[in-house]
Amino acid sequence: MDLEKAVTWASNTHHGVLITLRKDGRPQSSDIAYAVIGGKFCISATALRAKTKNLLRDNRAVLHITSPETWSYASFDGVAEITQTAQQPEDPVCKELATVFTAVQKKQHPDWDEFNHAMIKDKRLVIRFVPDSAVGQIN
């Protein structure tokens, strides 16, 4: 499957399943919301989530996206880049989290100060999944 075509198709939805590797090597799946930004799948997560810990240990992952209405799917192999946690209301991570929020929700947050403080309190960060191949079927 053509990677660029698959990423373009996936950019029209915002939900998928991220599969990471546990410490013992078994796969772990996490339902996630994402936004495709610059060819990367950007995911808001917290520092203490299992998926984050798994990716910090081994950054390889699979992102599986389906469209039941059309029986289409794409499964991407790739690696994850992980930002630091949000530290200050106007730091680059808070700004990136705001971009991801807006892209996923398709609207602005009603109170960006509240949003930024919640991102810091929750120890949120951005997982950038960088796909290097895709398999699947797009109808």
SULFEN-V283558 format. One record per backbone hydrogen bond with DSSP energy under -0.5 kcal/mol. NH is the residue of the N-H (numbers start at 1). CO is the residue of the C=O. Records with the same first field share a line. If there is no record, write none. Layout:
BEGIN
NH = CO  CO
END
This chain:
BEGIN
6 = 2
7 = 3
8 = 4
9 = 5
10 = 6
11 = 7
12 = 9
13 = 10
16 = 32
17 = 64
18 = 30
19 = 17  62
20 = 18  28
22 = 20  26
25 = 22
28 = 20
30 = 18
32 = 16
34 = 14
35 = 42
37 = 35  40
40 = 37
41 = 129
42 = 35  40
43 = 127
45 = 125
47 = 123
49 = 46
53 = 49
54 = 50
55 = 51
56 = 52
57 = 53
58 = 54
61 = 78
62 = 19
63 = 76
64 = 17  62
65 = 74
67 = 72
70 = 67
71 = 67
72 = 67
73 = 137
74 = 65
75 = 135
76 = 63  74
77 = 133
78 = 61
79 = 130
80 = 59
81 = 128
83 = 126
86 = 124
91 = 88
95 = 91
96 = 92
97 = 93
98 = 94
99 = 95
100 = 96
101 = 97
102 = 98
103 = 99
104 = 100
105 = 101
106 = 102
107 = 102
115 = 111
116 = 112
117 = 113
118 = 114
119 = 115
120 = 116
121 = 117
122 = 118
123 = 120
124 = 119
125 = 45
127 = 43
128 = 81  126
129 = 41  127
130 = 79  128
131 = 129
132 = 77
133 = 77
135 = 75
137 = 73
139 = 137
END
